[in-house]
């Protein structure tokens, strides 16, 4: 369900958008929903790997249908989320969230933050292993107890 704010984020996607048009996919709701259906998440590699993005465009996006829904319009700058999942057996599962995951009013759990850091660190210009990213996460989570920042600086270098 999409309100006026997100209408522009529902443009069609096409094959070959990564890498040169990946910013268009970063702001594309049907692509994000399709990717979540296909991968159970939105791995950053989707926006770097042409074959992976094309797989979502080909196999998952055709299953995503969006509708303009006036209930999504309000006095806010970020629309709430509303989705209906239609299963093959005919059942429909609906969910609604007022704030997206990661918003201060709907924060991610620490395990999710760790997984996100590991995923992003692996896709960096200088990729980090899961172990390296995990060590950085642990140091940052104890930042208020650190007496010498050198350990963190060394891990980030």
C-alpha positions as CSV (number, residue, x, y, z in Angstrom):
1,X,0.0,0.0,0.0
2,X,1.6,3.3,-1.1
3,X,0.6,6.8,-0.4
4,X,1.4,10.0,-2.2
5,X,4.9,10.3,-0.6
6,X,6.1,7.0,-2.0
7,X,4.4,7.0,-5.4
8,X,7.6,8.1,-7.0
9,X,9.4,5.2,-5.4
10,X,7.4,2.7,-7.4
11,X,8.9,3.1,-10.9
12,X,9.4,0.0,-13.0
13,X,12.9,-1.6,-12.8
14,X,14.6,-3.2,-15.7
15,X,17.5,-5.6,-16.2
16,X,21.0,-4.2,-16.2
17,X,20.3,-1.3,-13.8
18,X,23.3,-2.3,-11.7
19,X,25.8,-0.7,-11.5
20,X,25.1,2.5,-13.4
21,X,21.6,3.0,-12.2
22,X,21.7,1.3,-8.8
23,X,20.6,4.5,-7.1
24,X,17.3,4.1,-8.8
25,X,17.0,0.6,-7.3
26,X,18.0,1.9,-3.8
27,X,14.9,4.1,-3.9
28,X,12.6,1.5,-5.5
29,X,10.0,0.0,-3.2
30,X,8.8,-2.9,-5.4
31,X,12.5,-3.9,-5.9
32,X,13.1,-3.8,-2.1
33,X,10.0,-5.9,-1.4
34,X,11.0,-8.4,-4.2
35,X,14.5,-8.6,-2.8
36,X,13.2,-9.2,0.7
37,X,11.0,-12.0,-0.7
38,X,13.9,-13.5,-2.7
39,X,16.6,-13.1,0.0
40,X,14.8,-12.6,3.3
41,X,16.7,-9.3,3.6
42,X,18.2,-6.5,1.5
43,X,21.8,-7.5,1.2
44,X,23.9,-4.6,0.0
45,X,25.4,-6.8,-2.7
46,X,22.1,-6.5,-4.6
47,X,23.2,-3.0,-5.5
48,X,26.7,-4.0,-6.7
49,X,26.1,-7.3,-8.4
50,X,24.2,-7.1,-11.8
51,X,23.3,-10.8,-11.9
52,X,21.9,-10.7,-8.3
53,X,19.8,-7.5,-9.0
54,X,18.6,-8.9,-12.4
55,X,17.5,-12.1,-10.6
56,X,15.3,-10.0,-8.3
57,X,13.9,-8.0,-11.3
58,X,13.2,-11.2,-13.2
59,X,11.9,-13.6,-10.6
60,X,10.7,-11.6,-7.6
61,X,9.4,-8.2,-8.8
62,X,6.7,-9.8,-11.0
63,X,5.1,-11.1,-7.8
64,X,5.0,-7.6,-6.2
65,X,1.9,-5.5,-6.9
66,X,1.4,-2.1,-5.3
67,X,-1.7,0.0,-4.9
68,X,-2.2,3.7,-4.2
69,X,-3.9,3.8,-0.8
70,X,-5.2,7.1,0.7
71,X,-4.8,5.6,4.2
72,X,-1.1,6.0,3.7
73,X,-1.4,9.8,3.4
74,X,-1.1,11.9,6.5
75,X,0.7,14.7,8.2
76,X,4.1,12.9,8.2
77,X,7.2,12.9,6.1
78,X,7.8,9.1,6.2
79,X,4.9,6.9,5.3
80,X,4.0,4.0,7.6
81,X,4.4,0.6,6.0
82,X,1.4,-1.6,5.1
83,X,1.7,-4.8,3.2
84,X,-0.5,-7.8,2.3
85,X,1.0,-11.1,1.4
86,X,-1.2,-13.4,-0.7
87,X,-0.2,-17.1,-0.5
88,X,-0.9,-19.8,-3.1
89,X,-3.5,-21.4,-0.8
90,X,-5.6,-18.2,-1.0
91,X,-4.8,-16.9,2.5
92,X,-3.7,-13.3,3.0
93,X,-1.4,-12.1,5.7
94,X,-1.4,-8.3,6.4
95,X,1.0,-6.2,8.5
96,X,1.4,-2.6,9.2
97,X,4.2,-0.6,11.0
98,X,4.1,3.0,11.9
99,X,7.8,3.5,11.7
100,X,10.4,1.6,9.5
101,X,12.8,-0.8,11.2
102,X,15.9,1.3,12.2
103,X,13.9,4.4,13.0
104,X,14.4,5.6,16.6
105,X,10.8,4.7,17.4
106,X,11.4,1.1,16.0
107,X,15.1,0.4,16.6
108,X,16.9,-2.7,15.3
109,X,18.0,-5.3,17.8
110,X,21.7,-5.7,18.4
111,X,21.8,-9.0,16.5
112,X,20.3,-7.3,13.4
113,X,22.7,-4.4,13.7
114,X,25.6,-6.8,13.9
115,X,24.4,-8.7,10.8
116,X,23.9,-5.5,8.9
117,X,27.5,-4.3,9.8
118,X,29.0,-7.6,8.7
119,X,27.0,-7.5,5.4
120,X,28.0,-3.9,4.7
121,X,31.7,-4.4,5.7
122,X,32.0,-7.4,3.4
123,X,30.8,-5.2,0.5
124,X,33.2,-2.4,1.1
125,X,36.0,-1.1,-1.1
126,X,38.3,-2.9,1.3
127,X,36.1,-5.8,2.4
128,X,36.3,-7.0,5.9
129,X,35.7,-10.6,7.1
130,X,32.8,-11.4,9.3
131,X,35.3,-11.8,12.2
132,X,36.9,-8.4,11.6
133,X,33.5,-6.7,11.4
134,X,32.3,-8.5,14.5
135,X,35.4,-7.3,16.4
136,X,34.7,-3.7,15.4
137,X,31.1,-4.1,16.4
138,X,32.2,-5.4,19.9
139,X,34.6,-2.5,20.4
140,X,32.0,0.1,19.4
141,X,29.4,-1.5,21.7
142,X,31.9,-1.0,24.6
143,X,33.0,2.5,23.5
144,X,31.8,4.1,26.7
145,X,34.1,1.8,28.7
146,X,37.2,2.2,26.5
147,X,40.1,4.1,28.0
148,X,42.2,4.0,24.9
149,X,40.7,4.4,21.4
150,X,43.8,3.0,19.8
151,X,42.2,-0.5,19.6
152,X,39.3,0.7,17.5
153,X,41.5,2.9,15.3
154,X,43.8,0.0,14.6
155,X,40.9,-2.2,13.6
156,X,39.5,0.5,11.3
157,X,42.9,1.2,9.6
